């Protein structure tokens, strides 16, 4: 057997997490055997909402380069409108998921520390992901991914972004 040294704090976290997993396993087993237990547990959705709320609360006091609760600037509001309109009124004939495409040049924001899209992402108004090229090799479960330098980045408005844009437009 190989010996490994682990920090006590990390070990405690893993032990407590494993204890929580045992409780979940027990609840799932009870759900399978008891006809009076709700058939669908909405834990995942509730956990996602709570996680988002926790992240937002921690960002408010994080002292980041872009303050999380800072109001939208005129440039940021126009960019959000542009993203919203592009996603809401996509060109017909496109296939696949509907999202806004940020070019590499727009994301780089020459002469600026951050592009408007980076600032909006830091404020929780946009969800931005990088377009990738993928290949699935025979016998492997997951694809290998590489950034697609020509496509840039995909973006969609978050609920927070829609809310902030609505408030900005009504002001």
C-alpha positions as YAML, in Angstrom:
chain: A
units: angstrom
residues:
- id: 1
  name: UNK
  ca: [0.00, 0.00, 0.00]
- id: 2
  name: UNK
  ca: [1.30, 3.47, -0.90]
- id: 3
  name: UNK
  ca: [1.50, 6.00, 1.93]
- id: 4
  name: UNK
  ca: [0.22, 9.52, 1.31]
- id: 5
  name: UNK
  ca: [0.41, 12.54, 3.61]
- id: 6
  name: UNK
  ca: [-2.79, 14.59, 3.75]
- id: 7
  name: UNK
  ca: [-3.45, 17.86, 5.56]
- id: 8
  name: UNK
  ca: [-5.73, 17.27, 8.56]
- id: 9
  name: UNK
  ca: [-8.12, 20.05, 7.51]
- id: 10
  name: UNK
  ca: [-8.54, 18.44, 4.08]
- id: 11
  name: UNK
  ca: [-9.09, 15.03, 5.66]
- id: 12
  name: UNK
  ca: [-11.77, 16.44, 7.97]
- id: 13
  name: UNK
  ca: [-13.59, 17.98, 5.02]
- id: 14
  name: UNK
  ca: [-13.53, 14.70, 3.12]
- id: 15
  name: UNK
  ca: [-14.77, 12.73, 6.13]
- id: 16
  name: UNK
  ca: [-17.67, 15.14, 6.72]
- id: 17
  name: UNK
  ca: [-18.52, 15.12, 3.00]
- id: 18
  name: UNK
  ca: [-18.56, 11.32, 3.01]
- id: 19
  name: UNK
  ca: [-20.89, 11.38, 6.02]
- id: 20
  name: UNK
  ca: [-23.24, 13.66, 4.09]
- id: 21
  name: UNK
  ca: [-23.13, 11.29, 1.13]
- id: 22
  name: UNK
  ca: [-24.14, 8.41, 3.42]
- id: 23
  name: UNK
  ca: [-27.20, 10.42, 4.50]
- id: 24
  name: UNK
  ca: [-28.10, 11.09, 0.87]
- id: 25
  name: UNK
  ca: [-27.72, 7.41, -0.01]
- id: 26
  name: UNK
  ca: [-30.05, 6.54, 2.86]
- id: 27
  name: UNK
  ca: [-32.65, 9.10, 1.68]
- id: 28
  name: UNK
  ca: [-32.47, 7.77, -1.88]
- id: 29
  name: UNK
  ca: [-32.92, 4.19, -0.64]
- id: 30
  name: UNK
  ca: [-35.91, 5.27, 1.47]
- id: 31
  name: UNK
  ca: [-37.40, 7.03, -1.56]
- id: 32
  name: UNK
  ca: [-37.15, 3.81, -3.57]
- id: 33
  name: UNK
  ca: [-38.88, 1.75, -0.87]
- id: 34
  name: UNK
  ca: [-41.47, 4.16, 0.58]
- id: 35
  name: UNK
  ca: [-44.51, 5.01, -1.58]
- id: 36
  name: UNK
  ca: [-45.27, 8.08, 0.54]
- id: 37
  name: UNK
  ca: [-41.96, 9.84, -0.24]
- id: 38
  name: UNK
  ca: [-42.14, 12.42, -3.04]
- id: 39
  name: UNK
  ca: [-41.15, 10.86, -6.32]
- id: 40
  name: UNK
  ca: [-39.00, 13.76, -7.50]
- id: 41
  name: UNK
  ca: [-36.66, 15.62, -5.19]
- id: 42
  name: UNK
  ca: [-35.94, 19.15, -6.45]
- id: 43
  name: UNK
  ca: [-32.58, 19.24, -4.71]
- id: 44
  name: UNK
  ca: [-30.48, 20.01, -7.77]
- id: 45
  name: UNK
  ca: [-32.44, 23.11, -8.75]
- id: 46
  name: UNK
  ca: [-32.52, 24.36, -5.15]
- id: 47
  name: UNK
  ca: [-28.79, 23.73, -4.79]
- id: 48
  name: UNK
  ca: [-28.05, 25.61, -8.02]
- id: 49
  name: UNK
  ca: [-30.07, 28.62, -6.84]
- id: 50
  name: UNK
  ca: [-28.43, 28.60, -3.40]
- id: 51
  name: UNK
  ca: [-24.96, 28.27, -4.92]
- id: 52
  name: UNK
  ca: [-25.62, 31.25, -7.20]
- id: 53
  name: UNK
  ca: [-26.90, 33.32, -4.27]
- id: 54
  name: UNK
  ca: [-23.82, 32.38, -2.22]
- id: 55
  name: UNK
  ca: [-21.49, 33.40, -5.06]
- id: 56
  name: UNK
  ca: [-23.29, 36.70, -5.53]
- id: 57
  name: UNK
  ca: [-23.10, 37.45, -1.80]
- id: 58
  name: UNK
  ca: [-19.38, 36.71, -1.69]
- id: 59
  name: UNK
  ca: [-18.70, 38.82, -4.81]
- id: 60
  name: UNK
  ca: [-20.36, 41.88, -3.28]
- id: 61
  name: UNK
  ca: [-17.64, 42.16, -0.62]
- id: 62
  name: UNK
  ca: [-14.73, 40.68, -2.56]
- id: 63
  name: UNK
  ca: [-13.11, 43.99, -3.53]
- id: 64
  name: UNK
  ca: [-12.58, 42.88, -7.12]
- id: 65
  name: UNK
  ca: [-11.37, 45.07, -10.01]
- id: 66
  name: UNK
  ca: [-14.98, 45.43, -11.17]
- id: 67
  name: UNK
  ca: [-17.33, 46.01, -8.23]
- id: 68
  name: UNK
  ca: [-20.15, 43.46, -8.46]
- id: 69
  name: UNK
  ca: [-22.96, 45.86, -7.48]
- id: 70
  name: UNK
  ca: [-21.67, 48.83, -9.47]
- id: 71
  name: UNK
  ca: [-24.44, 50.22, -11.72]
- id: 72
  name: UNK
  ca: [-24.23, 49.62, -15.45]
- id: 73
  name: UNK
  ca: [-22.39, 52.21, -17.50]
- id: 74
  name: UNK
  ca: [-23.90, 53.41, -20.76]
- id: 75
  name: UNK
  ca: [-21.39, 51.26, -22.70]
- id: 76
  name: UNK
  ca: [-22.25, 48.17, -20.64]
- id: 77
  name: UNK
  ca: [-26.00, 48.72, -21.04]
- id: 78
  name: UNK
  ca: [-25.62, 49.07, -24.83]
- id: 79
  name: UNK
  ca: [-23.55, 45.87, -24.94]
- id: 80
  name: UNK
  ca: [-26.19, 44.01, -22.90]
- id: 81
  name: UNK
  ca: [-28.92, 45.30, -25.24]
- id: 82
  name: UNK
  ca: [-26.87, 44.14, -28.21]
- id: 83
  name: UNK
  ca: [-26.45, 40.65, -26.71]
- id: 84
  name: UNK
  ca: [-30.15, 40.46, -25.74]
- id: 85
  name: UNK
  ca: [-31.33, 41.55, -29.19]
- id: 86
  name: UNK
  ca: [-28.95, 39.17, -30.99]
- id: 87
  name: UNK
  ca: [-30.17, 36.23, -28.90]
- id: 88
  name: UNK
  ca: [-33.85, 37.23, -28.99]
- id: 89
  name: UNK
  ca: [-33.95, 37.85, -32.76]
- id: 90
  name: UNK
  ca: [-31.50, 35.33, -34.23]
- id: 91
  name: UNK
  ca: [-31.10, 35.02, -37.97]
- id: 92
  name: UNK
  ca: [-33.47, 32.38, -39.27]
- id: 93
  name: UNK
  ca: [-31.75, 29.38, -40.73]
- id: 94
  name: UNK
  ca: [-29.19, 29.10, -37.92]
- id: 95
  name: UNK
  ca: [-29.06, 25.77, -36.18]
- id: 96
  name: UNK
  ca: [-27.83, 24.86, -32.74]
- id: 97
  name: UNK
  ca: [-28.05, 26.80, -29.50]
- id: 98
  name: UNK
  ca: [-28.86, 30.49, -29.81]
- id: 99
  name: UNK
  ca: [-26.23, 32.67, -28.19]
- id: 100
  name: UNK
  ca: [-24.25, 35.79, -28.87]
- id: 101
  name: UNK
  ca: [-20.80, 35.39, -30.36]
- id: 102
  name: UNK
  ca: [-18.00, 37.61, -29.04]
- id: 103
  name: UNK
  ca: [-15.11, 37.85, -31.48]
- id: 104
  name: UNK
  ca: [-11.56, 37.44, -30.23]
- id: 105
  name: UNK
  ca: [-10.90, 41.10, -31.15]
- id: 106
  name: UNK
  ca: [-13.91, 42.32, -29.14]
- id: 107
  name: UNK
  ca: [-12.92, 40.22, -26.13]
- id: 108
  name: UNK
  ca: [-9.31, 41.45, -26.26]
- id: 109
  name: UNK
  ca: [-10.36, 45.15, -26.01]
- id: 110
  name: UNK
  ca: [-7.16, 46.70, -27.24]
- id: 111
  name: UNK
  ca: [-6.05, 49.56, -25.01]
- id: 112
  name: UNK
  ca: [-8.33, 48.53, -22.14]
- id: 113
  name: UNK
  ca: [-7.61, 46.48, -19.04]
- id: 114
  name: UNK
  ca: [-10.90, 44.60, -19.60]
- id: 115
  name: UNK
  ca: [-13.39, 44.45, -22.42]
- id: 116
  name: UNK
  ca: [-16.99, 45.48, -21.83]
- id: 117
  name: UNK
  ca: [-17.92, 41.78, -22.00]
- id: 118
  name: UNK
  ca: [-15.37, 40.93, -19.29]
- id: 119
  name: UNK
  ca: [-16.80, 43.67, -17.06]
- id: 120
  name: UNK
  ca: [-20.35, 42.39, -17.65]
- id: 121
  name: UNK
  ca: [-19.24, 38.87, -16.84]
- id: 122
  name: UNK
  ca: [-17.57, 40.11, -13.64]
- id: 123
  name: UNK
  ca: [-20.84, 41.82, -12.65]
- id: 124
  name: UNK
  ca: [-22.74, 38.56, -13.18]
- id: 125
  name: UNK
  ca: [-24.68, 39.89, -16.19]
- id: 126
  name: UNK
  ca: [-23.24, 37.54, -18.82]
- id: 127
  name: UNK
  ca: [-22.27, 33.91, -18.90]
- id: 128
  name: UNK
  ca: [-19.32, 33.61, -21.29]
- id: 129
  name: UNK
  ca: [-17.84, 30.40, -22.62]
- id: 130
  name: UNK
  ca: [-15.10, 29.65, -25.09]
- id: 131
  name: UNK
  ca: [-15.91, 27.95, -28.37]
- id: 132
  name: UNK
  ca: [-13.98, 24.72, -28.71]
- id: 133
  name: UNK
  ca: [-13.02, 22.15, -31.29]
- id: 134
  name: UNK
  ca: [-13.61, 18.60, -30.10]
- id: 135
  name: UNK
  ca: [-12.65, 15.11, -31.13]
- id: 136
  name: UNK
  ca: [-13.86, 11.85, -29.66]
- id: 137
  name: UNK
  ca: [-11.31, 9.06, -29.94]
- id: 138
  name: UNK
  ca: [-12.48, 5.45, -30.22]
- id: 139
  name: UNK
  ca: [-12.81, 3.80, -26.84]
- id: 140
  name: UNK
  ca: [-12.78, 7.07, -24.88]
- id: 141
  name: UNK
  ca: [-15.76, 8.41, -22.95]
- id: 142
  name: UNK
  ca: [-15.00, 12.10, -23.21]
- id: 143
  name: UNK
  ca: [-13.96, 14.29, -26.11]
- id: 144
  name: UNK
  ca: [-10.62, 16.09, -26.22]
- id: 145
  name: UNK
  ca: [-11.20, 19.85, -26.47]
- id: 146
  name: UNK
  ca: [-9.11, 22.67, -27.92]
- id: 147
  name: UNK
  ca: [-10.00, 26.37, -28.02]
- id: 148
  name: UNK
  ca: [-11.31, 27.54, -31.39]
- id: 149
  name: UNK
  ca: [-9.33, 30.75, -31.95]
- id: 150
  name: UNK
  ca: [-11.43, 31.79, -34.95]
- id: 151
  name: UNK
  ca: [-14.88, 31.54, -33.31]
- id: 152
  name: UNK
  ca: [-14.06, 33.41, -30.13]
- id: 153
  name: UNK
  ca: [-16.55, 33.18, -27.29]
- id: 154
  name: UNK
  ca: [-20.25, 32.48, -26.80]
- id: 155
  name: UNK
  ca: [-22.33, 34.57, -24.39]
- id: 156
  name: UNK
  ca: [-25.84, 34.62, -22.96]
- id: 157
  name: UNK
  ca: [-27.52, 37.00, -20.53]
- id: 158
  name: UNK
  ca: [-28.01, 35.80, -16.99]
- id: 159
  name: UNK
  ca: [-31.17, 36.51, -14.99]
- id: 160
  name: UNK
  ca: [-29.19, 39.16, -13.14]
- id: 161
  name: UNK
  ca: [-28.15, 40.73, -16.44]
- id: 162
  name: UNK
  ca: [-31.76, 40.87, -17.67]
- id: 163
  name: UNK
  ca: [-32.86, 42.43, -14.38]
- id: 164
  name: UNK
  ca: [-30.10, 45.05, -14.38]
- id: 165
  name: UNK
  ca: [-30.78, 45.92, -18.02]
- id: 166
  name: UNK
  ca: [-34.52, 46.28, -17.35]
- id: 167
  name: UNK
  ca: [-33.79, 48.57, -14.40]
- id: 168
  name: UNK
  ca: [-31.33, 50.62, -16.48]
- id: 169
  name: UNK
  ca: [-33.82, 50.96, -19.33]
- id: 170
  name: UNK
  ca: [-36.64, 52.05, -17.01]
- id: 171
  name: UNK
  ca: [-34.47, 54.68, -15.25]
...
